[in-house]
Amino acid sequence: MRQLIWRNLSLLALLATVVWAQQAALAPAANSPARAMLKIPVWVEKDEGVFWDEGKRQSFKVFLEDKEVAIKSFQNPKSGSILLVVFDTVADLARVDEARSALQESLKNLNDQYWVGLLRAQDGLSVLQEPTADHNALDTKIQSIEVNGKAGLLDTLEPVSQLATAILQKAAVRVSILYVTDSAIGNYRADYLNPVINSSDSGDLSRRFSDRAVQERISRLSESLSGFTVPIFILHLAYRGDTLNLAYQSGLERIAGDSGGTAVFCRTNDEIRPSLLSIVSRIRSTYVVTIDPPTSKRQSLKVRVEAQDADGTKFHRITHINQLAVKKK
């Protein structure tokens, strides 16, 4: 465990240093604040799946506990962006091949304001490609991704979110996380299929609910991720209908949704490409509004964002984090 932690810290330092050195080429912010600010990703839809990308700073209002707060800085869908793509592919080669092809196609449609980093989650977090706008380099690395090992999505969400947050705070760019996974709950090193039962406790819920261990793992992870504001998107290449995997998949939906992102589960190979295109469209349509860090003594604050067009017409399809975890000082 200690070796894994140090590996993650080294990874954090490596990628953050690379990105910070490159930030001037992405979207330099001459007036960026010196202290850590709170950056909230926001999506505005005109209709379902049709995103509004013409917003300006004055188009938005941010409220904490129904009290309006000032927007300190602002990035729109044309601003520089870093996308961290994390592969957690351990099962089906055919589906992974389809995902590779779809991802290569999607990334080619991104302009040079997008820098993409590739990571691998199986058997511990590792770097495949530092953030780059070089599509040829990305194609080569994506094509070489292996389908083996043990699933690592649940184990790497926190360090990847920490990494993304460090980049978000340092560079004047938007940051998103995209997991591409085909893992089932039984693919993890931890044995979620056979939870340990406390024989001395007749009320141990593991006796009655086989998915209890999965739910508890998701709850702990969701709580630890609540302090981050980088959106998490999950493209799951294989939907599964058994009790344990339904609990697992529901948990992934919760984690992604709480971050402002989304989780999509593909029942067939034919659903992979349109699902990925839908996710990438959402990533491209991200706004980021920056506010001062809250000083409230509450453990969490309710967040509300309003947006309107130049004519004053308000939008009603606005997605963002709804609850903000306040770090204790």
C-alpha positions as a Python dict, from the first residue, in 0.01 Angstrom:
ca = {
    (1, 'M'): (0, 0, 0),
    (2, 'R'): (279, 243, 87),
    (3, 'Q'): (448, 170, -246),
    (4, 'L'): (120, 244, -428),
    (5, 'I'): (80, 574, -241),
    (6, 'W'): (431, 684, -332),
    (7, 'R'): (370, 580, -691),
    (8, 'N'): (57, 794, -699),
    (9, 'L'): (239, 1091, -545),
    (10, 'S'): (518, 1060, -802),
    (11, 'L'): (259, 1041, -1077),
    (12, 'L'): (90, 1353, -942),
    (13, 'A'): (416, 1547, -937),
    (14, 'L'): (512, 1430, -1287),
    (15, 'L'): (188, 1514, -1466),
    (16, 'A'): (124, 1835, -1276),
    (17, 'T'): (475, 1962, -1355),
    (18, 'V'): (432, 1883, -1724),
    (19, 'V'): (95, 2056, -1740),
    (20, 'W'): (203, 2360, -1543),
    (21, 'A'): (498, 2407, -1778),
    (22, 'Q'): (259, 2390, -2073),
    (23, 'Q'): (-20, 2609, -1935),
    (24, 'A'): (85, 2919, -2131),
    (25, 'A'): (15, 2731, -2455),
    (26, 'L'): (-329, 2635, -2331),
    (27, 'A'): (-498, 2937, -2177),
    (28, 'P'): (-277, 3170, -1978),
    (29, 'A'): (-449, 3372, -1708),
    (30, 'A'): (-260, 3689, -1632),
    (31, 'N'): (-488, 3770, -1341),
    (32, 'S'): (-524, 3418, -1201),
    (33, 'P'): (-550, 3421, -820),
    (34, 'A'): (-257, 3310, -607),
    (35, 'R'): (-464, 3117, -356),
    (36, 'A'): (-672, 2809, -417),
    (37, 'M'): (-1015, 2900, -548),
    (38, 'L'): (-1328, 2694, -588),
    (39, 'K'): (-1387, 2596, -951),
    (40, 'I'): (-1729, 2460, -1043),
    (41, 'P'): (-1794, 2285, -1377),
    (42, 'V'): (-2130, 2372, -1533),
    (43, 'W'): (-2328, 2244, -1836),
    (44, 'V'): (-2618, 2428, -1997),
    (45, 'E'): (-2857, 2253, -2237),
    (46, 'K'): (-3101, 2426, -2469),
    (47, 'D'): (-3273, 2091, -2519),
    (48, 'E'): (-3181, 1743, -2401),
    (49, 'G'): (-2834, 1668, -2538),
    (50, 'V'): (-2810, 2005, -2716),
    (51, 'F'): (-2560, 2221, -2530),
    (52, 'W'): (-2541, 2599, -2520),
    (53, 'D'): (-2182, 2713, -2573),
    (54, 'E'): (-2228, 3090, -2623),
    (55, 'G'): (-2233, 3189, -2257),
    (56, 'K'): (-2024, 3469, -2116),
    (57, 'R'): (-1920, 3546, -1762),
    (58, 'Q'): (-2214, 3780, -1710),
    (59, 'S'): (-2453, 3504, -1827),
    (60, 'F'): (-2403, 3313, -1500),
    (61, 'K'): (-2490, 3355, -1134),
    (62, 'V'): (-2366, 3127, -855),
    (63, 'F'): (-2540, 3080, -520),
    (64, 'L'): (-2418, 2909, -202),
    (65, 'E'): (-2707, 2834, 33),
    (66, 'D'): (-2919, 3071, -182),
    (67, 'K'): (-2677, 3361, -130),
    (68, 'E'): (-2522, 3493, -452),
    (69, 'V'): (-2143, 3494, -462),
    (70, 'A'): (-1911, 3675, -700),
    (71, 'I'): (-1762, 3494, -999),
    (72, 'K'): (-1386, 3555, -989),
    (73, 'S'): (-1290, 3391, -1320),
    (74, 'F'): (-1458, 3201, -1598),
    (75, 'Q'): (-1379, 2944, -1869),
    (76, 'N'): (-1614, 2867, -2156),
    (77, 'P'): (-1634, 2574, -2404),
    (78, 'K'): (-1369, 2742, -2620),
    (79, 'S'): (-1117, 2766, -2337),
    (80, 'G'): (-818, 2534, -2304),
    (81, 'S'): (-890, 2192, -2159),
    (82, 'I'): (-710, 1889, -2022),
    (83, 'L'): (-876, 1550, -2047),
    (84, 'L'): (-737, 1261, -1840),
    (85, 'V'): (-844, 931, -1998),
    (86, 'V'): (-805, 634, -1764),
    (87, 'F'): (-828, 280, -1902),
    (88, 'D'): (-956, 0, -1681),
    (89, 'T'): (-991, -276, -1941),
    (90, 'V'): (-963, -631, -1814),
    (91, 'A'): (-1227, -844, -1988),
    (92, 'D'): (-1355, -825, -2346),
    (93, 'L'): (-1103, -762, -2626),
    (94, 'A'): (-1371, -707, -2892),
    (95, 'R'): (-1540, -433, -2692),
    (96, 'V'): (-1209, -271, -2603),
    (97, 'D'): (-1110, -267, -2971),
    (98, 'E'): (-1436, -88, -3052),
    (99, 'A'): (-1372, 160, -2771),
    (100, 'R'): (-1016, 223, -2892),
    (101, 'S'): (-1139, 303, -3241),
    (102, 'A'): (-1420, 527, -3114),
    (103, 'L'): (-1184, 711, -2878),
    (104, 'Q'): (-926, 773, -3152),
    (105, 'E'): (-1201, 914, -3374),
    (106, 'S'): (-1340, 1135, -3096),
    (107, 'L'): (-1003, 1278, -2998),
    (108, 'K'): (-926, 1372, -3357),
    (109, 'N'): (-1230, 1600, -3350),
    (110, 'L'): (-1084, 1797, -3060),
    (111, 'N'): (-890, 2110, -3154),
    (112, 'D'): (-542, 2201, -3034),
    (113, 'Q'): (-688, 2364, -2721),
    (114, 'Y'): (-732, 2010, -2585),
    (115, 'W'): (-445, 1823, -2426),
    (116, 'V'): (-510, 1457, -2349),
    (117, 'G'): (-328, 1242, -2094),
    (118, 'L'): (-361, 862, -2092),
    (119, 'L'): (-345, 654, -1775),
    (120, 'R'): (-392, 287, -1688),
    (121, 'A'): (-582, 177, -1377),
    (122, 'Q'): (-532, -201, -1381),
    (123, 'D'): (-303, -330, -1105),
    (124, 'G'): (-221, 22, -985),
    (125, 'L'): (-212, 362, -1151),
    (126, 'S'): (44, 423, -1425),
    (127, 'V'): (106, 681, -1698),
    (128, 'L'): (72, 578, -2063),
    (129, 'Q'): (100, 924, -2216),
    (130, 'E'): (162, 1263, -2058),
    (131, 'P'): (-87, 1535, -2164),
    (132, 'T'): (-38, 1617, -2531),
    (133, 'A'): (-221, 1755, -2833),
    (134, 'D'): (-27, 1518, -3062),
    (135, 'H'): (-298, 1289, -3207),
    (136, 'N'): (-42, 1054, -3362),
    (137, 'A'): (117, 992, -3023),
    (138, 'L'): (-225, 936, -2867),
    (139, 'D'): (-327, 693, -3144),
    (140, 'T'): (-14, 487, -3090),
    (141, 'K'): (-60, 464, -2714),
    (142, 'I'): (-432, 392, -2734),
    (143, 'Q'): (-374, 110, -2981),
    (144, 'S'): (-116, -50, -2750),
    (145, 'I'): (-340, -59, -2443),
    (146, 'E'): (-359, -409, -2301),
    (147, 'V'): (-663, -599, -2181),
    (148, 'N'): (-544, -778, -1868),
    (149, 'G'): (-484, -751, -1496),
    (150, 'K'): (-721, -670, -1213),
    (151, 'A'): (-977, -390, -1220),
    (152, 'G'): (-863, -63, -1067),
    (153, 'L'): (-1140, 192, -1117),
    (154, 'L'): (-1255, 209, -754),
    (155, 'D'): (-897, 207, -626),
    (156, 'T'): (-775, 490, -851),
    (157, 'L'): (-1066, 736, -850),
    (158, 'E'): (-934, 929, -551),
    (159, 'P'): (-570, 973, -667),
    (160, 'V'): (-683, 1061, -1020),
    (161, 'S'): (-927, 1318, -880),
    (162, 'Q'): (-650, 1458, -663),
    (163, 'L'): (-424, 1483, -965),
    (164, 'A'): (-693, 1651, -1175),
    (165, 'T'): (-769, 1897, -896),
    (166, 'A'): (-402, 1994, -866),
    (167, 'I'): (-393, 2069, -1237),
    (168, 'L'): (-722, 2258, -1220),
    (169, 'Q'): (-597, 2481, -939),
    (170, 'K'): (-264, 2559, -1100),
    (171, 'A'): (-354, 2607, -1466),
    (172, 'A'): (-622, 2830, -1620),
    (173, 'V'): (-786, 2538, -1798),
    (174, 'R'): (-1088, 2311, -1771),
    (175, 'V'): (-1014, 1957, -1651),
    (176, 'S'): (-1220, 1639, -1693),
    (177, 'I'): (-1170, 1271, -1613),
    (178, 'L'): (-1291, 995, -1845),
    (179, 'Y'): (-1276, 629, -1741),
    (180, 'V'): (-1306, 363, -2010),
    (181, 'T'): (-1382, 36, -1835),
    (182, 'D'): (-1528, -309, -1892),
    (183, 'S'): (-1471, -447, -1544),
    (184, 'A'): (-1724, -633, -1332),
    (185, 'I'): (-1722, -619, -953),
    (186, 'G'): (-1569, -966, -954),
    (187, 'N'): (-1260, -843, -1143),
    (188, 'Y'): (-1118, -657, -841),
    (189, 'R'): (-846, -786, -612),
    (190, 'A'): (-1078, -729, -318),
    (191, 'D'): (-1329, -1013, -293),
    (192, 'Y'): (-1666, -839, -313),
    (193, 'L'): (-1833, -1164, -419),
    (194, 'N'): (-1771, -1330, -82),
    (195, 'P'): (-1789, -1060, 188),
    (196, 'V'): (-1650, -1145, 531),
    (197, 'I'): (-1931, -1228, 773),
    (198, 'N'): (-1894, -1155, 1144),
    (199, 'S'): (-1998, -1489, 1293),
    (200, 'S'): (-2042, -1335, 1640),
    (201, 'D'): (-2289, -1078, 1511),
    (202, 'S'): (-2627, -1227, 1427),
    (203, 'G'): (-2733, -891, 1284),
    (204, 'D'): (-2448, -873, 1032),
    (205, 'L'): (-2618, -742, 716),
    (206, 'S'): (-2374, -938, 500),
    (207, 'R'): (-2578, -1248, 586),
    (208, 'R'): (-2887, -1102, 419),
    (209, 'F'): (-2755, -858, 160),
    (210, 'S'): (-2477, -990, -63),
    (211, 'D'): (-2419, -644, -213),
    (212, 'R'): (-2361, -478, 126),
    (213, 'A'): (-1980, -471, 86),
    (214, 'V'): (-2012, -304, -254),
    (215, 'Q'): (-2250, -40, -122),
    (216, 'E'): (-2025, 38, 174),
    (217, 'R'): (-1721, 71, -53),
    (218, 'I'): (-1910, 309, -281),
    (219, 'S'): (-2034, 517, 14),
    (220, 'R'): (-1683, 559, 157),
    (221, 'L'): (-1545, 649, -184),
    (222, 'S'): (-1827, 893, -255),
    (223, 'E'): (-1756, 1072, 72),
    (224, 'S'): (-1382, 1097, 0),
    (225, 'L'): (-1449, 1235, -349),
    (226, 'S'): (-1694, 1500, -228),
    (227, 'G'): (-1415, 1752, -173),
    (228, 'F'): (-1316, 1753, -542),
    (229, 'T'): (-1490, 1948, -818),
    (230, 'V'): (-1346, 1782, -1129),
    (231, 'P'): (-1618, 1602, -1327),
    (232, 'I'): (-1588, 1224, -1368),
    (233, 'F'): (-1724, 1054, -1679),
    (234, 'I'): (-1744, 676, -1705),
    (235, 'L'): (-1789, 482, -2029),
    (236, 'H'): (-1867, 126, -1921),
    (237, 'L'): (-1839, -115, -2210),
    (238, 'A'): (-2048, -396, -2057),
    (239, 'Y'): (-2378, -373, -1874),
    (240, 'R'): (-2442, -662, -1631),
    (241, 'G'): (-2772, -749, -1468),
    (242, 'D'): (-2684, -959, -1162),
    (243, 'T'): (-2741, -821, -813),
    (244, 'L'): (-2380, -738, -725),
    (245, 'N'): (-2301, -570, -1055),
    (246, 'L'): (-2625, -374, -1047),
    (247, 'A'): (-2515, -237, -708),
    (248, 'Y'): (-2169, -164, -851),
    (249, 'Q'): (-2309, 9, -1159),
    (250, 'S'): (-2554, 211, -951),
    (251, 'G'): (-2261, 321, -737),
    (252, 'L'): (-2064, 435, -1042),
    (253, 'E'): (-2366, 637, -1157),
    (254, 'R'): (-2383, 799, -814),
    (255, 'I'): (-2012, 887, -810),
    (256, 'A'): (-2015, 1031, -1161),
    (257, 'G'): (-2340, 1219, -1106),
    (258, 'D'): (-2225, 1373, -778),
    (259, 'S'): (-1921, 1516, -959),
    (260, 'G'): (-2135, 1670, -1232),
    (261, 'G'): (-2033, 1402, -1480),
    (262, 'T'): (-2216, 1093, -1598),
    (263, 'A'): (-2180, 715, -1630),
    (264, 'V'): (-2300, 537, -1944),
    (265, 'F'): (-2336, 157, -1968),
    (266, 'C'): (-2331, -17, -2307),
    (267, 'R'): (-2537, -330, -2358),
    (268, 'T'): (-2393, -402, -2706),
    (269, 'N'): (-2085, -311, -2907),
    (270, 'D'): (-2300, -90, -3127),
    (271, 'E'): (-2372, 139, -2833),
    (272, 'I'): (-2006, 212, -2757),
    (273, 'R'): (-1935, 469, -3028),
    (274, 'P'): (-2250, 684, -2986),
    (275, 'S'): (-2215, 667, -2607),
    (276, 'L'): (-1857, 792, -2623),
    (277, 'L'): (-1948, 1066, -2871),
    (278, 'S'): (-2223, 1180, -2633),
    (279, 'I'): (-1978, 1195, -2341),
    (280, 'V'): (-1716, 1384, -2542),
    (281, 'S'): (-1981, 1632, -2657),
    (282, 'R'): (-2065, 1697, -2293),
    (283, 'I'): (-1697, 1735, -2201),
    (284, 'R'): (-1648, 1987, -2483),
    (285, 'S'): (-1946, 2190, -2357),
    (286, 'T'): (-1811, 2248, -2006),
    (287, 'Y'): (-1805, 2591, -1845),
    (288, 'V'): (-1604, 2654, -1529),
    (289, 'V'): (-1705, 2930, -1287),
    (290, 'T'): (-1459, 3021, -1014),
    (291, 'I'): (-1558, 3163, -675),
    (292, 'D'): (-1383, 3236, -348),
    (293, 'P'): (-1351, 2932, -119),
    (294, 'P'): (-1639, 2935, 132),
    (295, 'T'): (-1572, 3020, 495),
    (296, 'S'): (-1886, 2855, 630),
    (297, 'K'): (-1858, 2627, 934),
    (298, 'R'): (-2102, 2384, 773),
    (299, 'Q'): (-1971, 2053, 647),
    (300, 'S'): (-2150, 2098, 314),
    (301, 'L'): (-2318, 2378, 123),
    (302, 'K'): (-2594, 2373, -134),
    (303, 'V'): (-2481, 2499, -475),
    (304, 'R'): (-2707, 2658, -735),
    (305, 'V'): (-2608, 2804, -1073),
    (306, 'E'): (-2833, 3013, -1297),
    (307, 'A'): (-2770, 3099, -1662),
    (308, 'Q'): (-2944, 3315, -1919),
    (309, 'D'): (-2881, 3413, -2280),
    (310, 'A'): (-2820, 3764, -2415),
    (311, 'D'): (-3195, 3827, -2435),
    (312, 'G'): (-3242, 3746, -2067),
    (313, 'T'): (-3409, 3411, -2127),
    (314, 'K'): (-3323, 3171, -1845),
    (315, 'F'): (-3213, 2814, -1909),
    (316, 'H'): (-3369, 2537, -1706),
    (317, 'R'): (-3142, 2245, -1801),
    (318, 'I'): (-2832, 2329, -1597),
    (319, 'T'): (-2604, 2060, -1453),
    (320, 'H'): (-2341, 2111, -1181),
    (321, 'I'): (-2245, 1972, -842),
    (322, 'N'): (-2534, 2025, -602),
    (323, 'Q'): (-2352, 1989, -272),
    (324, 'L'): (-2009, 2127, -190),
    (325, 'A'): (-1803, 1963, 83),
    (326, 'V'): (-1631, 2226, 298),
    (327, 'K'): (-1286, 2127, 413),
    (328, 'K'): (-1228, 2166, 785),
    (329, 'K'): (-948, 2402, 881),
}
